[in-house]
């Protein structure tokens, strides 16, 4: 899965910087700590594989209250818009 590289981050703030977290230490990815995945379901269909579940997201550097969002491959461009009132 993809998650922030820095502890206590939100997906919205680190979308362009997320890193891979895996169950095994392969290819330089970060390893998901034990106890992080608290419920996982797999669905295999002819054209796709769906994985859904629950996790203790603080273990993968996400803020406890971050409800996530879309990991948009073309939306994260490191440009921040500042609004002035």
Backbone as XML, in Angstrom:
<?xml version="1.0"?>
<chain id="A" units="angstrom">
  <residue number="1" name="UNK">
    <atom name="N" x="0.842" y="-1.168" z="0.000"/>
    <atom name="CA" x="0.000" y="0.000" z="0.000"/>
    <atom name="C" x="0.888" y="1.231" z="0.000"/>
  </residue>
  <residue number="2" name="UNK">
    <atom name="N" x="0.288" y="2.362" z="-0.297"/>
    <atom name="CA" x="1.022" y="3.632" z="-0.339"/>
    <atom name="C" x="0.649" y="4.458" z="0.881"/>
  </residue>
  <residue number="3" name="UNK">
    <atom name="N" x="1.647" y="5.048" z="1.520"/>
    <atom name="CA" x="1.420" y="5.862" z="2.712"/>
    <atom name="C" x="2.546" y="6.885" z="2.827"/>
  </residue>
  <residue number="4" name="UNK">
    <atom name="N" x="2.393" y="7.847" z="3.744"/>
    <atom name="CA" x="3.400" y="8.904" z="3.888"/>
    <atom name="C" x="4.770" y="8.376" z="4.317"/>
  </residue>
  <residue number="5" name="UNK">
    <atom name="N" x="5.826" y="9.113" z="3.973"/>
    <atom name="CA" x="7.171" y="8.731" z="4.390"/>
    <atom name="C" x="7.569" y="9.308" z="5.747"/>
  </residue>
  <residue number="6" name="UNK">
    <atom name="N" x="6.772" y="10.229" z="6.274"/>
    <atom name="CA" x="7.107" y="10.941" z="7.506"/>
    <atom name="C" x="5.998" y="10.710" z="8.535"/>
  </residue>
  <residue number="7" name="UNK">
    <atom name="N" x="6.348" y="10.335" z="9.785"/>
    <atom name="CA" x="5.335" y="10.086" z="10.805"/>
    <atom name="C" x="4.386" y="11.271" z="11.013"/>
  </residue>
  <residue number="8" name="UNK">
    <atom name="N" x="3.147" y="10.938" z="11.372"/>
    <atom name="CA" x="2.100" y="11.913" z="11.706"/>
    <atom name="C" x="1.731" y="12.802" z="10.523"/>
  </residue>
  <residue number="9" name="UNK">
    <atom name="N" x="1.722" y="12.235" z="9.312"/>
    <atom name="CA" x="1.386" y="12.977" z="8.102"/>
    <atom name="C" x="-0.031" y="12.660" z="7.634"/>
  </residue>
  <residue number="10" name="UNK">
    <atom name="N" x="-0.521" y="13.473" z="6.707"/>
    <atom name="CA" x="-1.803" y="13.200" z="6.070"/>
    <atom name="C" x="-1.554" y="12.846" z="4.602"/>
  </residue>
  <residue number="11" name="UNK">
    <atom name="N" x="-2.480" y="12.097" z="4.031"/>
    <atom name="CA" x="-2.363" y="11.756" z="2.619"/>
    <atom name="C" x="-2.431" y="13.019" z="1.767"/>
  </residue>
  <residue number="12" name="UNK">
    <atom name="N" x="-3.329" y="13.924" z="2.097"/>
    <atom name="CA" x="-3.466" y="15.154" z="1.323"/>
    <atom name="C" x="-2.202" y="15.978" z="1.262"/>
  </residue>
  <residue number="13" name="UNK">
    <atom name="N" x="-1.433" y="15.985" z="2.344"/>
    <atom name="CA" x="-0.205" y="16.778" z="2.391"/>
    <atom name="C" x="1.000" y="16.075" z="1.782"/>
  </residue>
  <residue number="14" name="UNK">
    <atom name="N" x="0.935" y="14.745" z="1.650"/>
    <atom name="CA" x="2.107" y="13.998" z="1.180"/>
    <atom name="C" x="1.818" y="13.151" z="-0.057"/>
  </residue>
  <residue number="15" name="UNK">
    <atom name="N" x="0.746" y="13.442" z="-0.753"/>
    <atom name="CA" x="0.342" y="12.619" z="-1.897"/>
    <atom name="C" x="1.468" y="12.430" z="-2.911"/>
  </residue>
  <residue number="16" name="UNK">
    <atom name="N" x="2.217" y="13.463" z="-3.193"/>
    <atom name="CA" x="3.293" y="13.382" z="-4.184"/>
    <atom name="C" x="4.533" y="12.684" z="-3.641"/>
  </residue>
  <residue number="17" name="UNK">
    <atom name="N" x="4.569" y="12.422" z="-2.345"/>
    <atom name="CA" x="5.765" y="11.865" z="-1.710"/>
    <atom name="C" x="5.547" y="10.486" z="-1.116"/>
  </residue>
  <residue number="18" name="UNK">
    <atom name="N" x="4.359" y="9.902" z="-1.271"/>
    <atom name="CA" x="4.073" y="8.638" z="-0.605"/>
    <atom name="C" x="5.070" y="7.562" z="-0.995"/>
  </residue>
  <residue number="19" name="UNK">
    <atom name="N" x="5.225" y="6.587" z="-0.109"/>
    <atom name="CA" x="6.156" y="5.488" z="-0.331"/>
    <atom name="C" x="5.409" y="4.163" z="-0.213"/>
  </residue>
  <residue number="20" name="UNK">
    <atom name="N" x="5.998" y="3.112" z="-0.760"/>
    <atom name="CA" x="5.384" y="1.788" z="-0.703"/>
    <atom name="C" x="5.639" y="1.140" z="0.649"/>
  </residue>
  <residue number="21" name="UNK">
    <atom name="N" x="4.589" y="0.563" z="1.200"/>
    <atom name="CA" x="4.655" y="-0.226" z="2.425"/>
    <atom name="C" x="4.188" y="-1.629" z="2.064"/>
  </residue>
  <residue number="22" name="UNK">
    <atom name="N" x="4.982" y="-2.647" z="2.393"/>
    <atom name="CA" x="4.674" y="-4.021" z="2.008"/>
    <atom name="C" x="4.764" y="-4.953" z="3.217"/>
  </residue>
  <residue number="23" name="UNK">
    <atom name="N" x="4.281" y="-6.177" z="3.042"/>
    <atom name="CA" x="4.326" y="-7.167" z="4.117"/>
    <atom name="C" x="5.672" y="-7.879" z="4.180"/>
  </residue>
  <residue number="24" name="UNK">
    <atom name="N" x="6.502" y="-7.737" z="3.133"/>
    <atom name="CA" x="7.825" y="-8.357" z="3.102"/>
    <atom name="C" x="8.868" y="-7.313" z="2.699"/>
  </residue>
  <residue number="25" name="UNK">
    <atom name="N" x="10.105" y="-7.458" z="3.189"/>
    <atom name="CA" x="11.154" y="-6.469" z="2.887"/>
    <atom name="C" x="11.787" y="-6.684" z="1.511"/>
  </residue>
  <residue number="26" name="UNK">
    <atom name="N" x="11.042" y="-6.407" z="0.468"/>
    <atom name="CA" x="11.550" y="-6.583" z="-0.891"/>
    <atom name="C" x="11.709" y="-5.239" z="-1.585"/>
  </residue>
  <residue number="27" name="UNK">
    <atom name="N" x="12.696" y="-5.130" z="-2.446"/>
    <atom name="CA" x="12.881" y="-3.978" z="-3.329"/>
    <atom name="C" x="12.987" y="-2.650" z="-2.588"/>
  </residue>
  <residue number="28" name="UNK">
    <atom name="N" x="13.449" y="-2.646" z="-1.357"/>
    <atom name="CA" x="13.653" y="-1.411" z="-0.628"/>
    <atom name="C" x="12.402" y="-0.758" z="-0.064"/>
  </residue>
  <residue number="29" name="UNK">
    <atom name="N" x="11.292" y="-1.481" z="-0.058"/>
    <atom name="CA" x="10.060" y="-0.911" z="0.488"/>
    <atom name="C" x="10.092" y="-0.923" z="2.008"/>
  </residue>
  <residue number="30" name="UNK">
    <atom name="N" x="9.207" y="-0.173" z="2.607"/>
    <atom name="CA" x="9.075" y="-0.184" z="4.063"/>
    <atom name="C" x="8.168" y="-1.338" z="4.450"/>
  </residue>
  <residue number="31" name="UNK">
    <atom name="N" x="8.443" y="-1.962" z="5.577"/>
    <atom name="CA" x="7.671" y="-3.124" z="6.015"/>
    <atom name="C" x="6.527" y="-2.673" z="6.924"/>
  </residue>
  <residue number="32" name="UNK">
    <atom name="N" x="5.331" y="-3.157" z="6.633"/>
    <atom name="CA" x="4.158" y="-2.862" z="7.461"/>
    <atom name="C" x="4.359" y="-3.551" z="8.805"/>
  </residue>
  <residue number="33" name="UNK">
    <atom name="N" x="4.380" y="-2.807" z="9.915"/>
    <atom name="CA" x="4.593" y="-3.420" z="11.227"/>
    <atom name="C" x="3.457" y="-4.367" z="11.609"/>
  </residue>
  <residue number="34" name="UNK">
    <atom name="N" x="3.795" y="-5.388" z="12.379"/>
    <atom name="CA" x="2.789" y="-6.308" z="12.895"/>
    <atom name="C" x="1.714" y="-5.551" z="13.667"/>
  </residue>
  <residue number="35" name="UNK">
    <atom name="N" x="0.463" y="-5.987" z="13.542"/>
    <atom name="CA" x="-0.646" y="-5.341" z="14.226"/>
    <atom name="C" x="-1.248" y="-4.177" z="13.464"/>
  </residue>
  <residue number="36" name="UNK">
    <atom name="N" x="-0.671" y="-3.820" z="12.314"/>
    <atom name="CA" x="-1.198" y="-2.708" z="11.522"/>
    <atom name="C" x="-2.481" y="-3.106" z="10.802"/>
  </residue>
  <residue number="37" name="UNK">
    <atom name="N" x="-2.456" y="-4.243" z="10.129"/>
    <atom name="CA" x="-3.636" y="-4.717" z="9.406"/>
    <atom name="C" x="-4.550" y="-5.438" z="10.391"/>
  </residue>
  <residue number="38" name="UNK">
    <atom name="N" x="-5.732" y="-4.870" z="10.610"/>
    <atom name="CA" x="-6.649" y="-5.437" z="11.599"/>
    <atom name="C" x="-7.813" y="-6.179" z="10.968"/>
  </residue>
  <residue number="39" name="UNK">
    <atom name="N" x="-7.960" y="-6.111" z="9.682"/>
    <atom name="CA" x="-8.998" y="-6.839" z="8.961"/>
    <atom name="C" x="-8.807" y="-6.633" z="7.475"/>
  </residue>
  <residue number="40" name="UNK">
    <atom name="N" x="-8.698" y="-7.722" z="6.715"/>
    <atom name="CA" x="-8.459" y="-7.615" z="5.276"/>
    <atom name="C" x="-9.359" y="-8.604" z="4.543"/>
  </residue>
  <residue number="41" name="UNK">
    <atom name="N" x="-9.932" y="-8.151" z="3.431"/>
    <atom name="CA" x="-10.722" y="-9.025" z="2.566"/>
    <atom name="C" x="-10.152" y="-8.944" z="1.151"/>
  </residue>
  <residue number="42" name="UNK">
    <atom name="N" x="-10.115" y="-10.080" z="0.476"/>
    <atom name="CA" x="-9.643" y="-10.156" z="-0.906"/>
    <atom name="C" x="-10.798" y="-10.606" z="-1.792"/>
  </residue>
  <residue number="43" name="UNK">
    <atom name="N" x="-10.912" y="-9.998" z="-2.937"/>
    <atom name="CA" x="-11.883" y="-10.414" z="-3.946"/>
    <atom name="C" x="-11.137" y="-10.543" z="-5.261"/>
  </residue>
  <residue number="44" name="UNK">
    <atom name="N" x="-11.153" y="-11.742" z="-5.819"/>
    <atom name="CA" x="-10.491" y="-11.977" z="-7.114"/>
    <atom name="C" x="-11.577" y="-12.130" z="-8.167"/>
  </residue>
  <residue number="45" name="UNK">
    <atom name="N" x="-11.504" y="-11.292" z="-9.183"/>
    <atom name="CA" x="-12.431" y="-11.333" z="-10.309"/>
    <atom name="C" x="-11.608" y="-11.579" z="-11.580"/>
  </residue>
  <residue number="46" name="UNK">
    <atom name="N" x="-12.254" y="-11.919" z="-12.685"/>
    <atom name="CA" x="-11.499" y="-12.186" z="-13.918"/>
    <atom name="C" x="-10.619" y="-11.018" z="-14.366"/>
  </residue>
  <residue number="47" name="UNK">
    <atom name="N" x="-11.041" y="-9.791" z="-14.121"/>
    <atom name="CA" x="-10.297" y="-8.641" z="-14.637"/>
    <atom name="C" x="-9.583" y="-7.819" z="-13.569"/>
  </residue>
  <residue number="48" name="UNK">
    <atom name="N" x="-9.741" y="-8.138" z="-12.284"/>
    <atom name="CA" x="-9.107" y="-7.330" z="-11.253"/>
    <atom name="C" x="-9.017" y="-8.086" z="-9.931"/>
  </residue>
  <residue number="49" name="UNK">
    <atom name="N" x="-8.230" y="-7.547" z="-9.027"/>
    <atom name="CA" x="-8.116" y="-8.029" z="-7.665"/>
    <atom name="C" x="-8.430" y="-6.850" z="-6.758"/>
  </residue>
  <residue number="50" name="UNK">
    <atom name="N" x="-9.360" y="-7.028" z="-5.838"/>
    <atom name="CA" x="-9.753" y="-5.964" z="-4.913"/>
    <atom name="C" x="-9.324" y="-6.353" z="-3.508"/>
  </residue>
  <residue number="51" name="UNK">
    <atom name="N" x="-8.659" y="-5.430" z="-2.820"/>
    <atom name="CA" x="-8.250" y="-5.641" z="-1.438"/>
    <atom name="C" x="-8.799" y="-4.487" z="-0.621"/>
  </residue>
  <residue number="52" name="UNK">
    <atom name="N" x="-9.561" y="-4.796" z="0.405"/>
    <atom name="CA" x="-10.098" y="-3.777" z="1.304"/>
    <atom name="C" x="-9.840" y="-4.225" z="2.736"/>
  </residue>
  <residue number="53" name="UNK">
    <atom name="N" x="-9.855" y="-3.267" z="3.661"/>
    <atom name="CA" x="-9.653" y="-3.667" z="5.038"/>
    <atom name="C" x="-9.599" y="-2.509" z="6.010"/>
  </residue>
  <residue number="54" name="UNK">
    <atom name="N" x="-9.193" y="-2.824" z="7.202"/>
    <atom name="CA" x="-9.031" y="-1.853" z="8.286"/>
    <atom name="C" x="-7.592" y="-1.926" z="8.769"/>
  </residue>
  <residue number="55" name="UNK">
    <atom name="N" x="-7.085" y="-0.791" z="9.226"/>
    <atom name="CA" x="-5.716" y="-0.773" z="9.689"/>
    <atom name="C" x="-5.516" y="0.257" z="10.787"/>
  </residue>
  <residue number="56" name="UNK">
    <atom name="N" x="-4.452" y="0.050" z="11.535"/>
    <atom name="CA" x="-3.991" y="1.028" z="12.518"/>
    <atom name="C" x="-3.015" y="1.926" z="11.768"/>
  </residue>
  <residue number="57" name="UNK">
    <atom name="N" x="-3.534" y="3.016" z="11.208"/>
    <atom name="CA" x="-2.765" y="3.815" z="10.263"/>
    <atom name="C" x="-1.619" y="4.591" z="10.877"/>
  </residue>
  <residue number="58" name="UNK">
    <atom name="N" x="-1.600" y="4.774" z="12.165"/>
    <atom name="CA" x="-0.463" y="5.470" z="12.782"/>
    <atom name="C" x="0.817" y="4.646" z="12.603"/>
  </residue>
  <residue number="59" name="UNK">
    <atom name="N" x="0.672" y="3.314" z="12.437"/>
    <atom name="CA" x="1.842" y="2.449" z="12.235"/>
    <atom name="C" x="2.511" y="2.660" z="10.882"/>
  </residue>
  <residue number="60" name="UNK">
    <atom name="N" x="1.802" y="3.279" z="9.938"/>
    <atom name="CA" x="2.400" y="3.553" z="8.621"/>
    <atom name="C" x="2.467" y="5.065" z="8.377"/>
  </residue>
  <residue number="61" name="UNK">
    <atom name="N" x="2.747" y="5.789" z="9.452"/>
    <atom name="CA" x="3.054" y="7.226" z="9.421"/>
    <atom name="C" x="1.882" y="8.143" z="9.073"/>
  </residue>
  <residue number="62" name="UNK">
    <atom name="N" x="0.639" y="7.647" z="9.160"/>
    <atom name="CA" x="-0.530" y="8.507" z="8.914"/>
    <atom name="C" x="-1.110" y="9.003" z="10.228"/>
  </residue>
  <residue number="63" name="UNK">
    <atom name="N" x="-1.618" y="10.231" z="10.220"/>
    <atom name="CA" x="-2.302" y="10.757" z="11.393"/>
    <atom name="C" x="-3.511" y="9.879" z="11.712"/>
  </residue>
  <residue number="64" name="UNK">
    <atom name="N" x="-3.799" y="9.721" z="12.984"/>
    <atom name="CA" x="-4.912" y="8.887" z="13.424"/>
    <atom name="C" x="-6.236" y="9.330" z="12.817"/>
  </residue>
  <residue number="65" name="UNK">
    <atom name="N" x="-6.449" y="10.626" z="12.704"/>
    <atom name="CA" x="-7.744" y="11.139" z="12.239"/>
    <atom name="C" x="-7.791" y="11.408" z="10.737"/>
  </residue>
  <residue number="66" name="UNK">
    <atom name="N" x="-6.751" y="11.033" z="9.987"/>
    <atom name="CA" x="-6.760" y="11.256" z="8.537"/>
    <atom name="C" x="-7.677" y="10.226" z="7.893"/>
  </residue>
  <residue number="67" name="UNK">
    <atom name="N" x="-8.709" y="10.697" z="7.221"/>
    <atom name="CA" x="-9.646" y="9.790" z="6.563"/>
    <atom name="C" x="-9.223" y="9.490" z="5.139"/>
  </residue>
  <residue number="68" name="UNK">
    <atom name="N" x="-8.015" y="9.889" z="4.775"/>
    <atom name="CA" x="-7.452" y="9.530" z="3.483"/>
    <atom name="C" x="-8.031" y="10.326" z="2.346"/>
  </residue>
  <residue number="69" name="UNK">
    <atom name="N" x="-8.226" y="9.660" z="1.254"/>
    <atom name="CA" x="-8.728" y="10.298" z="0.062"/>
    <atom name="C" x="-8.222" y="9.566" z="-1.155"/>
  </residue>
  <residue number="70" name="UNK">
    <atom name="N" x="-8.225" y="10.220" z="-2.236"/>
    <atom name="CA" x="-7.850" y="9.617" z="-3.507"/>
    <atom name="C" x="-6.353" y="9.764" z="-3.726"/>
  </residue>
  <residue number="71" name="UNK">
    <atom name="N" x="-5.709" y="8.676" z="-4.073"/>
    <atom name="CA" x="-4.305" y="8.728" z="-4.484"/>
    <atom name="C" x="-4.319" y="8.971" z="-5.986"/>
  </residue>
  <residue number="72" name="UNK">
    <atom name="N" x="-4.296" y="10.220" z="-6.359"/>
    <atom name="CA" x="-4.476" y="10.639" z="-7.741"/>
    <atom name="C" x="-3.127" y="10.693" z="-8.447"/>
  </residue>
  <residue number="73" name="UNK">
    <atom name="N" x="-2.849" y="9.797" z="-9.414"/>
    <atom name="CA" x="-1.535" y="9.766" z="-10.038"/>
    <atom name="C" x="-1.216" y="10.989" z="-10.890"/>
  </residue>
  <residue number="74" name="UNK">
    <atom name="N" x="-2.210" y="11.776" z="-11.268"/>
    <atom name="CA" x="-1.924" y="12.959" z="-12.077"/>
    <atom name="C" x="-2.282" y="14.258" z="-11.357"/>
  </residue>
  <residue number="75" name="UNK">
    <atom name="N" x="-2.683" y="14.165" z="-10.097"/>
    <atom name="CA" x="-3.087" y="15.366" z="-9.381"/>
    <atom name="C" x="-2.034" y="15.929" z="-8.449"/>
  </residue>
  <residue number="76" name="UNK">
    <atom name="N" x="-1.089" y="15.099" z="-8.044"/>
    <atom name="CA" x="-0.068" y="15.547" z="-7.102"/>
    <atom name="C" x="1.092" y="16.159" z="-7.858"/>
  </residue>
  <residue number="77" name="UNK">
    <atom name="N" x="1.156" y="17.457" z="-7.862"/>
    <atom name="CA" x="2.212" y="18.122" z="-8.633"/>
    <atom name="C" x="3.091" y="19.027" z="-7.773"/>
  </residue>
  <residue number="78" name="UNK">
    <atom name="N" x="2.963" y="18.899" z="-6.460"/>
    <atom name="CA" x="3.765" y="19.680" z="-5.523"/>
    <atom name="C" x="3.452" y="21.174" z="-5.561"/>
  </residue>
  <residue number="79" name="UNK">
    <atom name="N" x="2.443" y="21.582" z="-6.284"/>
    <atom name="CA" x="2.058" y="22.995" z="-6.332"/>
    <atom name="C" x="1.007" y="23.235" z="-5.256"/>
  </residue>
  <residue number="80" name="UNK">
    <atom name="N" x="1.251" y="24.153" z="-4.394"/>
    <atom name="CA" x="0.307" y="24.482" z="-3.329"/>
    <atom name="C" x="-0.364" y="25.804" z="-3.657"/>
  </residue>
  <residue number="81" name="UNK">
    <atom name="N" x="-1.643" y="25.845" z="-3.461"/>
    <atom name="CA" x="-2.388" y="27.079" z="-3.698"/>
    <atom name="C" x="-2.662" y="27.746" z="-2.368"/>
  </residue>
  <residue number="82" name="UNK">
    <atom name="N" x="-2.342" y="28.997" z="-2.248"/>
    <atom name="CA" x="-2.581" y="29.724" z="-1.016"/>
    <atom name="C" x="-3.720" y="30.722" z="-1.276"/>
  </residue>
  <residue number="83" name="UNK">
    <atom name="N" x="-4.692" y="30.675" z="-0.381"/>
    <atom name="CA" x="-5.838" y="31.561" z="-0.501"/>
    <atom name="C" x="-5.661" y="32.763" z="0.424"/>
  </residue>
  <residue number="84" name="UNK">
    <atom name="N" x="-5.975" y="33.915" z="-0.060"/>
    <atom name="CA" x="-5.894" y="35.125" z="0.749"/>
    <atom name="C" x="-7.298" y="35.676" z="0.924"/>
  </residue>
  <residue number="85" name="UNK">
    <atom name="N" x="-7.640" y="36.043" z="2.144"/>
    <atom name="CA" x="-8.963" y="36.609" z="2.426"/>
    <atom name="C" x="-8.884" y="38.102" z="2.599"/>
  </residue>
</chain>
